Amino acid sequence: MRRVVKALSIGQTDPVELAALVHGRTKNKHGLQTIKDALTGILSSTDRDLLGMSLSEAEFHQQQLTACKDKLLELCGNYYKEELELLQGIPGIKEHSAAGIIAEIGVDMEAFQTASHLVGWAGLRPRNDQSAGKIKGRKTLHGNKYLRIMLIQCAWGASRTRESSFFIKYNTLKKRMNHNKANARRLLVVIWNILAKKQPYKALAA
């Protein structure tokens, strides 16, 4: 939608031209006519100026975010090169994600007595809320939300890696529980073992 906002900020108001800038998935989800209707209206010069300033601010923050990620990757490459490469061998984990994981948990797994301790610290251990034999909820406990979000994103990527144990587990669990968090827990256990043993990832049966 950033392209649409940019076009609006420089004076483009034709709904057909604006709709052409919308991503195909968005068109398929909402329908082309709905999008055209949403883009039909009147923008004053003040509105365009405000859109332009908001867009510039968003682009500035994106540049800062990219610079921070690149610096983090550089630091990890300088000080934790072995661990950075080991983590990238796990399905779903790319270099920036590997650097982010190192930033959150470090590389010394003696800080966490077991993989289960790390899972609990990350807030990925499910709560078993039962009463009279009935399960009322399995929401995960509070923990490191930044690590948790990152792991869920990585787990989603791992679940799309065909023939991997994460792909198999995803398809096994998706109909009966929060499969993304389950795979994120599984992923974090793998991470703990790899960093603790300094051994490359080896695919295991689900």
Backbone as CSV, one residue per row, in Angstrom:
resi,resn,N_x,N_y,N_z,CA_x,CA_y,CA_z,C_x,C_y,C_z
1,MET,0.816,-1.214,0.000,0.000,0.000,0.000,0.850,1.264,0.000
2,ARG,2.147,1.100,0.264,3.020,2.277,0.293,3.033,2.984,-1.062
3,ARG,2.967,2.202,-2.129,2.957,2.820,-3.462,1.698,3.648,-3.680
4,VAL,0.587,3.179,-3.121,-0.670,3.922,-3.230,-0.567,5.243,-2.474
5,VAL,-0.046,5.194,-1.264,0.106,6.408,-0.458,1.024,7.397,-1.157
6,LYS,2.106,6.891,-1.747,3.036,7.779,-2.454,2.350,8.450,-3.639
7,ALA,1.570,7.663,-4.385,0.855,8.214,-5.536,-0.156,9.267,-5.094
8,LEU,-0.862,8.999,-4.010,-1.822,9.983,-3.489,-1.128,11.265,-3.054
9,SER,0.053,11.134,-2.467,0.760,12.304,-1.954,1.261,13.231,-3.052
10,ILE,1.425,12.682,-4.260,1.895,13.536,-5.365,0.755,13.937,-6.304
11,GLY,-0.494,13.641,-5.889,-1.635,14.158,-6.623,-2.403,13.184,-7.490
12,GLN,-2.036,11.892,-7.489,-2.783,10.904,-8.277,-4.103,10.578,-7.568
13,THR,-5.220,10.718,-8.254,-6.527,10.476,-7.635,-7.398,9.504,-8.422
14,ASP,-6.932,9.063,-9.564,-7.725,8.157,-10.397,-7.784,6.778,-9.719
15,PRO,-8.977,6.309,-9.320,-9.104,5.020,-8.624,-8.552,3.852,-9.434
16,VAL,-8.698,3.893,-10.746,-8.203,2.808,-11.595,-6.679,2.748,-11.540
17,GLU,-6.043,3.919,-11.659,-4.583,3.981,-11.600,-4.076,3.580,-10.212
18,LEU,-4.781,4.004,-9.179,-4.369,3.676,-7.818,-4.543,2.187,-7.531
19,ALA,-5.653,1.629,-8.011,-5.918,0.203,-7.786,-4.867,-0.669,-8.458
20,ALA,-4.313,-0.186,-9.560,-3.285,-0.946,-10.276,-2.015,-1.094,-9.438
21,LEU,-1.853,-0.218,-8.436,-0.659,-0.258,-7.579,-0.822,-1.207,-6.398
22,VAL,-2.054,-1.683,-6.183,-2.340,-2.561,-5.045,-1.861,-3.974,-5.358
23,HIS,-1.322,-4.650,-4.348,-0.805,-6.008,-4.518,-1.912,-6.963,-4.938
24,GLY,-1.551,-7.918,-5.764,-2.529,-8.870,-6.287,-3.268,-9.651,-5.214
25,ARG,-2.566,-10.031,-4.134,-3.220,-10.790,-3.066,-4.312,-9.970,-2.394
26,THR,-4.051,-8.663,-2.247,-5.052,-7.786,-1.646,-6.273,-7.672,-2.545
27,LYS,-6.040,-7.586,-3.848,-7.163,-7.526,-4.797,-7.993,-8.803,-4.732
28,ASN,-7.317,-9.933,-4.681,-8.029,-11.219,-4.632,-8.832,-11.371,-3.342
29,LYS,-8.297,-10.811,-2.263,-8.958,-10.959,-0.962,-10.196,-10.084,-0.848
30,HIS,-10.090,-8.831,-1.307,-11.174,-7.879,-1.090,-12.003,-7.584,-2.342
31,GLY,-11.466,-7.904,-3.504,-12.191,-7.616,-4.742,-11.769,-6.271,-5.310
32,LEU,-11.594,-6.217,-6.624,-11.113,-4.998,-7.271,-12.078,-3.826,-7.088
33,GLN,-13.383,-4.088,-7.201,-14.353,-3.006,-7.085,-14.345,-2.390,-5.690
34,THR,-14.214,-3.223,-4.680,-14.159,-2.729,-3.299,-12.958,-1.811,-3.112
35,ILE,-11.842,-2.186,-3.694,-10.626,-1.374,-3.583,-10.807,-0.051,-4.326
36,LYS,-11.398,-0.109,-5.513,-11.646,1.130,-6.267,-12.560,2.063,-5.491
37,ASP,-13.600,1.504,-4.874,-14.522,2.316,-4.077,-13.798,2.973,-2.903
38,ALA,-12.887,2.207,-2.278,-12.152,2.735,-1.125,-11.198,3.850,-1.536
39,LEU,-10.763,3.823,-2.791,-9.800,4.813,-3.277,-10.468,5.976,-4.002
40,THR,-11.772,5.989,-3.957,-12.512,7.083,-4.583,-12.864,8.133,-3.538
41,GLY,-12.429,9.360,-3.753,-12.708,10.411,-2.779,-12.000,11.695,-3.152
42,ILE,-11.987,12.623,-2.225,-11.376,13.937,-2.456,-10.235,14.161,-1.466
43,LEU,-9.081,14.539,-1.991,-7.935,14.859,-1.153,-7.569,16.323,-1.355
44,SER,-7.461,17.052,-0.275,-7.031,18.447,-0.368,-5.508,18.502,-0.438
45,SER,-4.970,19.659,-0.735,-3.513,19.808,-0.779,-2.905,19.545,0.595
46,THR,-3.641,19.915,1.645,-3.162,19.649,3.003,-3.096,18.151,3.280
47,ASP,-4.122,17.426,2.809,-4.126,15.965,2.966,-2.916,15.351,2.283
48,ARG,-2.606,15.843,1.073,-1.471,15.292,0.329,-0.156,15.596,1.049
49,ASP,-0.050,16.801,1.597,1.163,17.160,2.332,1.357,16.261,3.559
50,LEU,0.267,16.003,4.274,0.337,15.152,5.471,0.710,13.719,5.104
51,LEU,0.143,13.223,3.999,0.490,11.878,3.537,1.968,11.799,3.173
52,GLY,2.461,12.835,2.495,3.870,12.868,2.112,4.786,12.872,3.320
53,MET,4.440,13.655,4.338,5.262,13.712,5.552,5.226,12.384,6.310
54,SER,4.049,11.766,6.361,3.928,10.471,7.039,4.745,9.404,6.315
55,LEU,4.715,9.457,4.993,5.478,8.502,4.195,6.978,8.688,4.407
56,SER,7.418,9.944,4.444,8.843,10.235,4.676,9.281,9.730,6.050
57,GLU,8.409,9.912,7.045,8.725,9.447,8.392,8.832,7.925,8.435
58,ALA,7.903,7.248,7.757,7.928,5.787,7.723,9.189,5.280,7.024
59,GLU,9.567,5.930,5.949,10.776,5.526,5.217,12.030,5.767,6.057
60,PHE,12.032,6.859,6.825,13.166,7.143,7.703,13.317,6.059,8.761
61,HIS,12.206,5.647,9.377,12.247,4.587,10.390,12.691,3.266,9.771
62,GLN,12.260,3.009,8.533,12.663,1.783,7.863,14.164,1.784,7.585
63,GLN,14.710,2.928,7.220,16.149,3.047,6.988,16.928,2.804,8.279
64,GLN,16.411,3.350,9.388,17.060,3.133,10.678,17.008,1.656,11.076
65,LEU,15.865,1.024,10.845,15.714,-0.384,11.180,16.682,-1.242,10.371
66,THR,16.789,-0.945,9.082,17.705,-1.688,8.221,19.153,-1.503,8.679
67,ALA,19.512,-0.260,9.039,20.873,0.027,9.504,21.181,-0.729,10.795
68,CYS,20.197,-0.793,11.714,20.379,-1.519,12.976,20.561,-3.017,12.728
69,LYS,19.756,-3.568,11.841,19.867,-4.993,11.514,21.211,-5.318,10.893
70,ASP,21.657,-4.459,9.998,22.950,-4.682,9.341,24.094,-4.595,10.350
71,LYS,24.006,-3.644,11.298,25.043,-3.506,12.321,25.053,-4.717,13.243
72,LEU,23.869,-5.196,13.607,23.759,-6.386,14.448,24.386,-7.584,13.753
73,LEU,24.120,-7.728,12.464,24.679,-8.822,11.685,26.206,-8.717,11.629
74,GLU,26.701,-7.494,11.477,28.150,-7.269,11.437,28.810,-7.659,12.758
75,LEU,28.205,-7.263,13.876,28.753,-7.584,15.191,28.754,-9.087,15.450
76,CYS,27.651,-9.741,15.089,27.571,-11.195,15.280,28.600,-11.905,14.414
77,GLY,28.811,-11.397,13.192,29.804,-11.985,12.307,31.215,-11.833,12.847
78,ASN,31.457,-10.739,13.563,32.788,-10.480,14.124,33.062,-11.298,15.380
79,TYR,32.028,-11.450,16.227,32.248,-12.064,17.533,31.646,-13.470,17.682
80,TYR,30.616,-13.766,16.915,29.934,-15.057,17.066,29.727,-15.731,15.706
81,LYS,30.766,-15.741,14.899,30.657,-16.246,13.532,30.220,-17.711,13.496
82,GLU,30.813,-18.537,14.358,30.478,-19.968,14.369,28.998,-20.173,14.707
83,GLU,28.538,-19.518,15.766,27.144,-19.676,16.191,26.172,-19.132,15.136
84,LEU,26.562,-18.039,14.502,25.723,-17.437,13.461,25.530,-18.413,12.313
85,GLU,26.593,-19.098,11.918,26.512,-20.061,10.820,25.751,-21.312,11.233
86,LEU,25.936,-21.748,12.476,25.227,-22.937,12.961,23.715,-22.714,12.955
87,LEU,23.282,-21.542,13.417,21.846,-21.258,13.478,21.227,-21.181,12.090
88,GLN,21.976,-20.712,11.114,21.449,-20.602,9.761,21.270,-21.974,9.101
89,GLY,21.797,-23.006,9.721,21.599,-24.355,9.204,20.252,-24.950,9.583
90,ILE,19.514,-24.249,10.463,18.195,-24.723,10.902,17.140,-24.219,9.923
91,PRO,16.200,-25.064,9.496,15.140,-24.621,8.584,14.387,-23.411,9.136
92,GLY,14.165,-22.415,8.281,13.398,-21.239,8.672,14.212,-20.101,9.252
93,ILE,15.488,-20.329,9.555,16.317,-19.291,10.167,17.321,-18.750,9.148
94,LYS,17.183,-17.477,8.826,18.116,-16.796,7.930,19.070,-15.942,8.767
95,GLU,19.996,-15.256,8.091,21.075,-14.586,8.809,20.593,-13.510,9.785
96,HIS,19.622,-12.679,9.373,19.150,-11.632,10.281,18.402,-12.223,11.478
97,SER,17.648,-13.291,11.240,16.954,-13.955,12.344,17.953,-14.597,13.294
98,ALA,18.995,-15.214,12.734,20.036,-15.828,13.559,20.708,-14.787,14.440
99,ALA,21.014,-13.628,13.860,21.639,-12.551,14.631,20.700,-12.048,15.724
100,GLY,19.404,-11.942,15.414,18.419,-11.507,16.401,18.294,-12.481,17.553
101,ILE,18.338,-13.765,17.251,18.252,-14.798,18.293,19.460,-14.720,19.216
102,ILE,20.648,-14.563,18.624,21.863,-14.427,19.425,21.786,-13.202,20.324
103,ALA,21.245,-12.102,19.788,21.117,-10.876,20.568,20.207,-11.071,21.780
104,GLU,19.191,-11.922,21.651,18.214,-12.108,22.736,18.646,-13.144,23.760
105,ILE,19.274,-14.253,23.318,19.590,-15.335,24.264,21.085,-15.543,24.476
106,GLY,21.915,-14.881,23.661,23.349,-15.082,23.777,23.767,-16.399,23.134
107,VAL,25.010,-16.810,23.391,25.515,-18.064,22.813,25.933,-19.060,23.890
108,ASP,25.954,-18.633,25.154,26.334,-19.509,26.264,25.075,-20.104,26.884
109,MET,24.812,-21.362,26.568,23.587,-21.998,27.053,23.689,-22.487,28.495
110,GLU,24.825,-22.232,29.143,24.904,-22.529,30.567,24.011,-21.586,31.375
111,ALA,23.599,-20.501,30.728,22.673,-19.574,31.384,21.294,-20.203,31.560
112,PHE,21.030,-21.240,30.761,19.753,-21.963,30.849,20.081,-23.428,31.105
113,GLN,19.668,-23.923,32.247,20.061,-25.264,32.669,19.654,-26.339,31.663
114,THR,18.458,-26.184,31.100,17.964,-27.130,30.096,17.254,-26.363,28.993
115,ALA,16.929,-27.072,27.917,16.154,-26.446,26.842,14.792,-26.002,27.352
116,SER,14.239,-26.757,28.287,12.937,-26.412,28.859,12.989,-25.078,29.596
117,HIS,14.110,-24.797,30.272,14.264,-23.517,30.957,14.247,-22.370,29.960
118,LEU,14.902,-22.576,28.818,14.925,-21.536,27.783,13.531,-21.329,27.197
119,VAL,12.811,-22.419,26.974,11.447,-22.337,26.451,10.562,-21.551,27.412
120,GLY,10.714,-21.818,28.703,9.929,-21.101,29.700,10.301,-19.631,29.760
121,TRP,11.594,-19.332,29.658,12.057,-17.942,29.694,11.519,-17.152,28.505
122,ALA,11.393,-17.830,27.372,10.878,-17.175,26.165,9.360,-17.015,26.203
123,GLY,8.707,-17.661,27.174,7.249,-17.564,27.274,6.543,-18.453,26.277
124,LEU,7.167,-19.563,25.902,6.569,-20.462,24.918,6.063,-21.767,25.539
125,ARG,6.193,-21.883,26.854,5.660,-23.070,27.515,4.166,-22.867,27.736
126,PRO,3.316,-23.768,27.238,1.859,-23.566,27.377,1.400,-23.726,28.814
127,ARG,0.404,-22.928,29.198,-0.199,-23.049,30.516,-1.269,-24.122,30.456
128,ASN,-1.238,-25.017,31.400,-2.232,-26.090,31.442,-3.317,-25.715,32.438
129,ASP,-4.347,-25.015,31.964,-5.425,-24.513,32.813,-6.579,-25.511,32.791
130,GLN,-6.649,-26.351,33.828,-7.683,-27.382,33.870,-8.522,-27.239,35.135
131,SER,-9.769,-27.627,35.011,-10.674,-27.652,36.155,-11.647,-28.805,35.970
132,ALA,-11.707,-29.677,36.965,-12.585,-30.852,36.911,-12.331,-31.676,35.643
133,GLY,-11.048,-31.752,35.268,-10.697,-32.566,34.117,-10.902,-31.906,32.775
134,LYS,-11.437,-30.682,32.773,-11.677,-29.974,31.512,-10.603,-28.916,31.284
135,ILE,-10.069,-28.894,30.078,-9.038,-27.922,29.724,-9.700,-26.607,29.359
136,LYS,-9.391,-25.550,30.113,-10.000,-24.235,29.866,-9.118,-23.329,29.016
137,GLY,-7.841,-23.625,28.969,-6.964,-22.792,28.151,-5.538,-23.274,28.195
138,ARG,-4.812,-23.036,27.100,-3.397,-23.396,27.032,-2.573,-22.214,26.523
139,LYS,-2.993,-21.002,26.886,-2.248,-19.833,26.445,-0.837,-19.869,27.012
140,THR,0.129,-19.436,26.184,1.503,-19.422,26.643,1.698,-18.354,27.708
141,LEU,2.677,-18.584,28.577,2.942,-17.663,29.676,3.707,-16.441,29.174
142,HIS,3.787,-15.432,30.035,4.536,-14.232,29.677,6.020,-14.572,29.546
143,GLY,6.720,-13.851,28.698,8.149,-14.088,28.512,8.727,-13.025,27.603
144,ASN,9.818,-13.363,26.947,10.485,-12.445,26.031,9.674,-12.359,24.741
145,LYS,8.864,-11.311,24.615,7.943,-11.215,23.489,8.680,-11.014,22.169
146,TYR,9.830,-10.330,22.205,10.581,-10.090,20.973,11.121,-11.408,20.411
147,LEU,11.672,-12.230,21.302,12.169,-13.539,20.889,11.027,-14.425,20.427
148,ARG,9.910,-14.369,21.154,8.766,-15.216,20.824,8.213,-14.891,19.433
149,ILE,8.059,-13.615,19.137,7.551,-13.206,17.822,8.499,-13.649,16.717
150,MET,9.797,-13.471,16.961,10.803,-13.841,15.965,10.796,-15.349,15.714
151,LEU,10.682,-16.126,16.779,10.672,-17.583,16.645,9.423,-18.081,15.919
152,ILE,8.285,-17.448,16.188,7.055,-17.846,15.497,7.182,-17.574,14.000
153,GLN,7.808,-16.444,13.644,8.031,-16.141,12.231,8.978,-17.166,11.596
154,CYS,10.040,-17.516,12.315,10.979,-18.521,11.810,10.304,-19.891,11.692
155,ALA,9.464,-20.206,12.687,8.769,-21.492,12.678,7.826,-21.586,11.482
156,TRP,7.217,-20.457,11.116,6.343,-20.432,9.943,7.151,-20.748,8.685
157,GLY,8.356,-20.177,8.603,9.222,-20.477,7.461,9.671,-21.927,7.469
158,ALA,10.003,-22.446,8.663,10.440,-23.838,8.772,9.319,-24.805,8.394
159,SER,8.076,-24.445,8.726,6.941,-25.326,8.438,6.665,-25.429,6.940
160,ARG,7.230,-24.509,6.163,7.059,-24.556,4.715,8.251,-25.217,4.019
161,THR,9.209,-25.710,4.817,10.351,-26.438,4.266,9.968,-27.902,4.145
162,ARG,9.621,-28.321,2.964,9.105,-29.671,2.740,10.114,-30.744,3.163
163,GLU,9.575,-31.840,3.655,10.343,-32.989,4.115,11.071,-32.731,5.439
164,SER,10.949,-31.530,5.992,11.567,-31.278,7.294,10.618,-31.745,8.398
165,SER,11.169,-31.959,9.603,10.318,-32.379,10.719,9.330,-31.285,11.091
166,PHE,9.706,-30.015,10.843,8.812,-28.898,11.150,7.601,-28.900,10.211
167,PHE,7.827,-29.235,8.957,6.743,-29.317,7.978,5.767,-30.428,8.368
168,ILE,6.319,-31.557,8.761,5.485,-32.701,9.147,4.687,-32.377,10.412
169,LYS,5.358,-31.762,11.386,4.695,-31.441,12.657,3.601,-30.403,12.440
170,TYR,3.870,-29.435,11.583,2.885,-28.393,11.284,1.588,-29.022,10.774
171,ASN,1.710,-29.919,9.819,0.526,-30.532,9.228,-0.158,-31.500,10.185
172,THR,0.582,-32.002,11.171,-0.005,-32.881,12.179,-0.820,-32.093,13.202
173,LEU,-0.324,-30.892,13.549,-0.926,-30.136,14.642,-1.924,-29.071,14.226
174,LYS,-1.902,-28.661,12.957,-2.639,-27.458,12.564,-4.146,-27.538,12.772
175,LYS,-4.705,-28.741,12.867,-6.148,-28.860,13.016,-6.593,-28.879,14.474
176,ARG,-5.636,-28.988,15.411,-6.070,-29.143,16.792,-5.397,-28.236,17.810
177,MET,-4.437,-27.404,17.401,-3.815,-26.516,18.375,-3.065,-25.403,17.653
178,ASN,-2.464,-24.497,18.432,-1.694,-23.401,17.855,-0.377,-23.959,17.333
179,HIS,-0.395,-24.370,16.067,0.749,-25.051,15.472,1.973,-24.159,15.368
180,ASN,1.784,-22.849,15.172,2.929,-21.951,15.054,3.720,-21.894,16.350
181,LYS,3.025,-21.776,17.487,3.721,-21.733,18.768,4.335,-23.091,19.110
182,ALA,3.651,-24.162,18.729,4.196,-25.502,18.973,5.501,-25.689,18.208
183,ASN,5.522,-25.255,16.958,6.744,-25.361,16.168,7.814,-24.399,16.663
184,ALA,7.399,-23.242,17.200,8.360,-22.296,17.766,9.038,-22.909,18.987
185,ARG,8.278,-23.625,19.824,8.864,-24.328,20.966,9.864,-25.367,20.485
186,ARG,9.467,-26.115,19.489,10.323,-27.153,18.920,11.600,-26.531,18.366
187,LEU,11.452,-25.395,17.697,12.585,-24.697,17.108,13.555,-24.224,18.194
188,LEU,13.028,-23.707,19.294,13.870,-23.192,20.369,14.644,-24.322,21.057
189,VAL,14.029,-25.479,21.168,14.732,-26.644,21.731,15.916,-27.021,20.835
190,VAL,15.693,-26.999,19.527,16.764,-27.284,18.572,17.885,-26.253,18.716
191,ILE,17.504,-24.978,18.834,18.490,-23.897,18.982,19.342,-24.112,20.230
192,TRP,18.690,-24.454,21.349,19.426,-24.676,22.601,20.441,-25.791,22.433
193,ASN,20.035,-26.895,21.826,20.937,-28.038,21.645,22.114,-27.709,20.731
194,ILE,21.839,-26.973,19.674,22.907,-26.621,18.732,23.915,-25.679,19.372
195,LEU,23.437,-24.676,20.106,24.346,-23.735,20.749,25.082,-24.378,21.928
196,ALA,24.426,-25.294,22.627,25.050,-25.955,23.772,26.131,-26.936,23.331
197,LYS,25.870,-27.634,22.228,26.801,-28.671,21.769,27.729,-28.203,20.657
198,LYS,27.424,-27.027,20.080,28.204,-26.475,18.966,28.303,-27.492,17.827
199,GLN,27.152,-28.093,17.517,27.081,-29.077,16.448,26.052,-28.629,15.417
200,PRO,26.292,-28.911,14.126,25.341,-28.500,13.076,23.992,-29.199,13.233
201,TYR,22.976,-28.581,12.677,21.625,-29.142,12.726,21.542,-30.409,11.881
202,LYS,20.908,-31.414,12.461,20.634,-32.652,11.726,19.145,-32.917,11.794
203,ALA,18.543,-33.088,10.629,17.095,-33.311,10.580,16.753,-34.604,11.289
204,LEU,15.715,-34.524,12.122,15.225,-35.698,12.843,13.796,-35.975,12.448
205,ALA,13.362,-37.181,12.660,11.975,-37.539,12.355,11.055,-36.790,13.301
206,ALA,9.853,-36.422,12.799,8.911,-35.690,13.622,8.410,-36.539,14.766
